Amino acid sequence: MRWVVDASVAAKWFAPEPDAAAAQQVLGGELHAPDLLFAEVANILWKKQRRGELAAEVPEIAARMLLNVGVQASACAELMPEATALAARLDHPAYDCFYLALAVRHGMVMVTADRRLVARCQQPDAADLQQYVRPLAAFEH
């Protein structure tokens, strides 16, 4: 299966968080993301290290591991028009909409732990987007 993964999922591969086991299940697929993923995951790991949730060396190790997972990155610049339109349409932060734009453009499914985005895409005025978004919780057994 081809998945678009966002930072809320990818960060769970490297940090002890709820739904980490579900996030591991996604690793078996062909993974895609906007290149924004790497900056967002780096920031999440830095914050966790800063708060004492991760040992000092973990963010750098995790960053190297992320580069070896095989995520196929797409340039944000190419997705910007669609992401901006989706952000305006959904009244949702644009950086999250880059992942959704990639999924829509290539007919893939975005996996996210962002409950707010999932809920927004389930509203009647966004019914056409439901097929492109899958909550990470759906991977739990």
C-alpha positions in Angstrom: 0.0 0.0 0.0 1.1 3.6 -0.7 0.8 6.0 2.2 1.4 9.7 2.6 2.7 10.0 6.2 2.7 13.2 8.2 5.0 14.2 11.0 2.4 13.2 13.6 2.9 9.6 12.4 6.7 9.7 11.6 7.6 11.1 15.0 6.0 8.1 16.7 8.5 5.8 15.0 11.3 7.3 17.2 9.6 8.5 20.4 7.5 6.7 22.9 4.1 8.0 22.3 0.5 6.8 22.2 -0.2 5.0 19.0 3.5 4.2 18.4 2.6 0.6 17.6 0.1 1.7 15.1 2.6 4.0 13.5 5.0 1.0 13.2 2.5 -0.8 11.0 2.6 1.9 8.4 6.3 1.2 7.9 5.4 -1.8 5.8 4.0 0.3 3.0 5.5 2.6 0.3 5.9 5.9 2.1 5.5 9.4 0.6 5.6 12.8 2.2 6.2 16.5 1.3 9.8 17.4 2.1 8.4 19.4 5.0 8.2 16.1 6.9 11.9 16.2 7.8 11.8 19.7 9.3 8.6 18.9 11.2 10.0 15.7 12.7 13.3 17.3 13.6 11.3 20.0 15.4 9.1 17.5 17.3 12.2 15.5 18.4 14.0 18.6 19.5 11.0 19.7 21.6 10.8 16.2 23.2 14.5 16.3 24.0 14.3 19.8 25.4 11.4 18.7 27.7 13.4 15.8 28.9 11.2 13.2 27.1 14.2 12.0 25.0 17.8 11.5 25.8 20.1 14.1 24.3 21.5 11.8 21.5 18.1 10.5 20.4 17.0 13.4 18.0 20.2 13.0 15.9 20.0 9.2 15.8 16.3 9.4 14.9 17.1 11.9 12.2 19.6 9.6 10.6 17.1 6.7 10.9 14.3 8.7 9.3 16.6 9.3 6.3 16.9 5.6 5.9 13.2 4.7 6.2 12.8 5.3 2.5 10.2 8.1 2.5 9.8 9.4 -1.0 9.8 13.2 -0.6 8.0 15.6 -2.8 8.9 19.3 -3.0 6.6 21.6 -1.1 7.0 24.2 -3.8 5.2 21.9 -6.3 2.3 21.3 -3.8 1.9 24.9 -2.7 -1.1 25.9 -4.8 -3.1 22.8 -3.8 -2.1 23.0 -0.2 -3.0 26.7 0.0 -6.4 26.1 -1.5 -7.0 23.2 0.9 -6.0 25.3 3.9 -8.5 28.0 2.8 -11.2 25.5 2.1 -10.8 23.6 5.3 -9.8 26.5 7.5 -6.9 24.4 8.6 -3.1 25.2 8.9 -1.4 25.1 5.5 1.5 23.0 6.6 -0.8 20.1 7.4 -2.5 20.6 4.0 0.7 19.9 2.1 0.4 16.2 3.1 -3.3 16.1 2.1 -2.5 17.8 -1.2 0.1 15.2 -2.0 -2.4 12.4 -1.2 -5.1 14.0 -3.4 -2.7 14.7 -6.3 -1.5 11.1 -6.5 -4.6 9.3 -5.3 -3.0 8.0 -2.1 -4.2 7.9 1.5 -2.7 10.2 4.1 -2.2 8.6 7.5 -2.3 11.1 10.4 -2.7 11.2 14.1 -4.1 14.7 13.7 -7.6 14.2 15.0 -8.6 17.8 14.1 -7.7 17.3 10.4 -9.5 13.9 10.3 -12.6 15.4 11.8 -12.5 18.4 9.4 -12.3 16.1 6.4 -15.3 14.1 7.7 -17.5 17.2 7.5 -20.2 17.2 4.7 -18.5 20.1 2.9 -15.3 18.0 2.6 -16.9 14.7 1.7 -14.7 14.4 -1.4 -11.6 14.4 0.8 -12.6 11.6 3.2 -11.2 8.9 0.9 -7.7 10.5 1.2 -7.4 10.6 5.0 -7.1 7.7 7.4 -6.6 8.2 11.1 -3.6 6.4 12.6 -6.0 4.9 15.2 -7.5 2.8 12.4 -4.2 0.8 12.4 -4.7 -0.3 16.0 -5.7 -3.9 16.6 
